[in-house]
Amino acid sequence: MLTMGSQGAAVCSFDASSTSLVTQHLPAVSANIVNTNGAGDCLVAGSLAHLVQGNSPVDALAFGMVSASQDAVMTLFLDLLMKAESGICL
């Protein structure tokens, strides 16, 4: 897997039927990005979870990309929640 930020990601896998390497590019997931902390971890975790369930590398990467984008969006919600719990007014 190769991540390219706003340009999406690519995955290279072995096609056993043709004994060749296949590279596929996926466009970036559209999201209102707030903070990318942990997004890479979510991408890898989501991709691996999907791979061990027997899904294709492309499907696994797509799942990982959606997981990462949701993490980047949820960061805003968690930041606001933490501020509210600590009594910080917005």
N, C-alpha and C positions, 0 to 999 in steps of 0.2 A: 504494500500500500504506500502511496505517495500522496500527502496532502499538500494542497496548493492555495490555501486560504480562499479568497473570493473567487478563484478560478476553479474550485472544486477539488476533486481527488481522482486518482487513477489506481487501478489494481492490475497486477500482472500475474497470470496464473497459467498452469500447465494444462493443455488440452490433450488428454490421453488418447482420444480418438484419432487425432491428427499428429500426435507427438510433436506439438509445437507450443511456443509461448504465445499467449493472447493478452494483449493490453487493452483495457477499456477505461474510458474517461467518464466520470459522472460530474455534471455541473453542480455548483455550490447550492446548498439548500437555502432558500430565501427565508430570512429571519431578521427580526429586530434585535441585533446583537447588542448586548449590554456590557458583557465582560467575558472574555474567553478563558479565564482561569478554569482549569479542569476540563475544558472541552476536548482536548486531545486524549485525556484519560477516558472520557466517555466514548469517544470514537473507537478507541482500541477495545474497550470492554464490550461495547455493543457489537462490534464486528466479530470479536472472538466468540461471544455468546451465540451469535447467529451461525458462525462456522461450525461450532461443536454440535449444533442441532442438525447438521447435514445440509445446510443451505449453500448455494454457490458463493464463490468469493465476491462476485459483483453484488449479489443480494446482501451479503454480509456487510460489505462496505456501505451500501445504501442505508442499511439499518444503523450502522455506526455513525454515519453522517447526520442522520435525523436525531440520534441520541445526543450527539455533540451540539447540534443547534438548539435543542431543547434545554441543555445545560446552560448555554450562553444566554438564553432568554430568561430562564428561571433565576439566574443570579440577581436580577433586579428585584424580583419578588422576595427572595431571601434577604437581600440587603434592607429592603423596606420593612420586612417583618422583624428583623433584628433591631432596627432603629426604633420601631414602635414598642417592642418589648423592653428596651432600655430607657424609654421615656423621652427619646429625642423627637422633637416635633419637626415636621417637614415644612 
